[in-house]
């Protein structure tokens, strides 16, 4: 299976429909810029969680509403290009940095390797009665 077919399959499963518009453009860009299925899966899953794979998502989070986070991957607005290819390229660079520094994607949210783990653990403690 080609990387494009793989990316379109992921998007189809996430959206429940044949990818068109932004969904297709993002899948195509990811397929062009990623080297493997893990990269494509990471990018499309992250983009779905952050914006439902929309180039210009409706601001549903505080960061998006106040202009802190923008684009498909809700990256810092000051760094986020307008083009889909640019947004994918930026996110892949952030992914690469996180994988290099932390061995996983935990630094994507804050730039700190332990941030994601610490956040989950603190939320778990809050939920314990």
N, C-alpha and C positions, 0 to 999 in steps of 0.2 A: 504494500500500500504506500502510495506517495505521501509525503508530509502534508501536502495540500489536502488530499483526501482525508487524512487523519484529522487535520485541523477542522475541516468542514464537518466531519462526523462528530467531533466534540461539541462544536457550536450547535449543531442540529440536536444533539442530546440535551444540551443546556437550555435551549430555547423551545424545544418541542416543534420546531418548524425547519423548513429548508432555509439556509442562510441567505439573506438578501441585504441590500443596503449596507449600513455600518457593520452588521454582523459578518457579512461576506468579506468586506474590505479588510476588516481586522484579521479574520482568519487567513486571508491571502497574504497579508503583510507578515503575520507571525510565521507562516509556512516559508516565506522567502528568507526571513532573517534568522530563524532558528536552525540549528544543525541536527536536532534529534527530537524524538517524540516527548521526552521529558521536558525539554524547553518549551515546546508548543503547548503541552498540557499545563505546565506552570503558568504560562502567559495567559492562556485563555481562561483558566479557572480563576486566576487573580483578577483579570479584567471583568469576568462575569460577576464576581463577588463585589468588586468596587463600583461598577457602573452599569451592569447588565450589558456590557459590551457596546456602549454608546460613546461615540466620539465626544459629544457634548451632553453629558448626562444632566438630568434635572437635579438640582441640588437637594439631596435628601439627607445629607449629613451636615453637621455644623461646619466642618472644614470646607465642604463644597459650597455651602451657602455664603460663607464669609470670604470666599475667594482664595482660600489657602490651598485647596486641592482641586486639580482640574483634569479633564480628559478621561480616556478609557481606564487608566490605571490609578486615577486620583493621585497623581504625582504633584509636587510643588508647582503651583501655577507659574511662578517666575521662570521655571525651567521647562515647562511643558510646551512642545511645539504644537502648531495647529494641525499639521498633517498626521494621518494615521501612521505612516511609516516612521515619522519622527517620534511619535509617542511610543511606538513599539520599540524603536531603537533606544530611547531613553530608559524604558523599563528594563530592557535586556541588559543594559549597562549596569543598572542598579542591581539586578539579579546576579550578574556576574560578580560584582563587588561583594554582595552578601554571601554568595557561595564561597568565594575566596577567603573572606574574613571569618566566616562563621561555620561554613560547611553545610549551611541550610539557608532558608529564606527569611530567617528571623530578623535580619537587619533591615529588611525592606520597609517595615513600618516606622522604624525610628532611627536606623543607623547603628543600633546597638545590638550585639549578638544575644544578650541575655534578656532583652526587653520582652519579647513575646512569651518566653517561658515564665518570667516574673509576673507578667500581666495575668496569664492563665492561672498561676498559682494563687495570686492575690484574690482573683475573682472566685476561685474555688473556696478559699477561706471565708470570703464574705457570704457565700451561699450555705456554708455549714452552720446549722443551728445548734 
